Amino acid sequence: MKALQYIEQSAEALEAAGLFFGHGTDNAWDEACWLLETVLRRHGEPAPEAETELDLDSPSMREVAELLELRVTTRKPLAYLLQEAWFCGLPFYVDERVLVPRSPIAELIDNGFEPFLQTAPQRILDLCAGGGCIGIACALAFPEAEVVLGDLSPEALEVAKINIAKFKLQERVSCVESDLFAHIPGTYDLIVSNPPYVAQSEYEELPEEFLREPRLGLVSEDEGLDIPLRILREAAAHLNPDGILVLETGATWPALDAACPELPFLWVDFEHGGEGVCILRRDQLLAWNP
Ligand SMILES: C[S@@+](CC[C@H](N)C(=O)[O-])C[C@H]1O[C@@H](n2cnc3c(N)ncnc32)[C@H](O)[C@@H]1O
């Protein structure tokens, strides 16, 4: 069967199963391509062209078919089945100990946080780092920077350590187990955070794929506001004088904006989709909460 036809059939099967797409792709077609390309690559086979003839009895194509079946029957995000997710064009190791990377902050990293950062940051904190995708992508974007990855979950930090080793960043990137800032050492030019911000009521309505992810990574008390508000209150003490906080709050952003009317949030407009990421300078945070 030709690759194009195989992808069409796979995408139809994924679509017909009523799956949710939002963990690495946003549609069945891209997911079918991602699956096929990844498995063939792992078998040392070239990425297929539309006209490539696929041997459905080969070990690689049998594996593709098995994974397709698992995606439908388990509703696990494909990233967990492949143990790989792409972020900022980089392939991260992932498993069920961490959320599947999908933060719109990737676009800011790709743009070097311009125009929000005046100079390249020397010290970066990724707070609520999970598997480390944001902090590690920052470390690669700013080759002089030291990066700390903080997370409450030791299991998530085990995954972060796998990624630190994968990208050979042991000299510049370290992990700290910490409830937000509690055990985070030093001060930073850039604090970037994609924390939990989903309200419990909203969590209960999410498609099954999200329930495969660690709840600790998604849910925040107080209608999603608890953790973002704690970060806003505590960040200034951990920022250098010209430092900035980049905080993702997703669909919770209007509630956060309304809860802090005195805080001059700058909500980022993304070219490639996503919402609810704000940028605040240390002096703005201090003026709000001295
Ligand atoms: C939305 S996930 C983000 C993971 C990663 N930064 C990303 O963008 O894919 C949030 C992370 O926050 C961590 N977390 C939850 N509560 C925390 C807390 N009180 N202090 C530190 N980390 C926490 C979770 O373990 C999870 O890894």
Ligand as a Chemical Component Dictionary entry (heavy atoms), coordinates in Angstrom:
data_LIG
# 
_chem_comp.id                   LIG 
_chem_comp.type                 NON-POLYMER 
_chem_comp.pdbx_formal_charge   0 
_chem_comp.three_letter_code    LIG 
# 
loop_
_chem_comp_atom.comp_id 
_chem_comp_atom.atom_id 
_chem_comp_atom.alt_atom_id 
_chem_comp_atom.type_symbol 
_chem_comp_atom.charge 
_chem_comp_atom.model_Cartn_x 
_chem_comp_atom.model_Cartn_y 
_chem_comp_atom.model_Cartn_z 
_chem_comp_atom.pdbx_ordinal 
LIG C1  C1  C 0  1.402 22.003 33.393 1  
LIG S1  S1  S 1  2.698 20.941 33.973 2  
LIG C2  C2  C 0  4.005 21.698 33.054 3  
LIG C3  C3  C 0  5.126 20.814 32.664 4  
LIG C4  C4  C 0  6.104 21.476 31.671 5  
LIG N1  N1  N 0  6.606 22.725 32.172 6  
LIG C5  C5  C 0  5.428 21.707 30.336 7  
LIG O1  O1  O 0  5.242 22.849 29.935 8  
LIG O2  O2  O -1 5.092 20.715 29.664 9  
LIG C6  C6  C 0  2.876 21.534 35.596 10 
LIG C7  C7  C 0  3.958 20.894 36.462 11 
LIG O3  O3  O 0  3.870 21.534 37.753 12 
LIG C8  C8  C 0  4.212 20.597 38.747 13 
LIG N2  N2  N 0  3.662 21.097 40.027 14 
LIG C9  C9  C 0  2.407 20.988 40.500 15 
LIG N3  N3  N 0  2.291 21.615 41.696 16 
LIG C10 C10 C 0  3.517 22.133 41.964 17 
LIG C11 C11 C 0  4.039 22.891 43.048 18 
LIG N4  N4  N 0  3.284 23.239 44.089 19 
LIG N5  N5  N 0  5.351 23.246 43.005 20 
LIG C12 C12 C 0  6.137 22.889 41.956 21 
LIG N6  N6  N 0  5.689 22.175 40.904 22 
LIG C13 C13 C 0  4.401 21.801 40.909 23 
LIG C14 C14 C 0  3.636 19.286 38.259 24 
LIG O4  O4  O 0  4.302 18.200 38.846 25 
LIG C15 C15 C 0  3.863 19.419 36.724 26 
LIG O5  O5  O 0  5.060 18.786 36.374 27 
# 
loop_
_chem_comp_bond.comp_id 
_chem_comp_bond.atom_id_1 
_chem_comp_bond.atom_id_2 
_chem_comp_bond.value_order 
_chem_comp_bond.pdbx_ordinal 
LIG C1  S1  SING 1  
LIG S1  C2  SING 2  
LIG S1  C6  SING 3  
LIG C2  C3  SING 4  
LIG C3  C4  SING 5  
LIG C4  N1  SING 6  
LIG C4  C5  SING 7  
LIG C5  O1  DOUB 8  
LIG C5  O2  SING 9  
LIG C6  C7  SING 10 
LIG C7  O3  SING 11 
LIG C7  C15 SING 12 
LIG O3  C8  SING 13 
LIG C8  N2  SING 14 
LIG C8  C14 SING 15 
LIG N2  C9  SING 16 
LIG N2  C13 SING 17 
LIG C9  N3  DOUB 18 
LIG N3  C10 SING 19 
LIG C10 C11 SING 20 
LIG C10 C13 DOUB 21 
LIG C11 N4  SING 22 
LIG C11 N5  DOUB 23 
LIG N5  C12 SING 24 
LIG C12 N6  DOUB 25 
LIG N6  C13 SING 26 
LIG C14 O4  SING 27 
LIG C14 C15 SING 28 
LIG C15 O5  SING 29 
# 
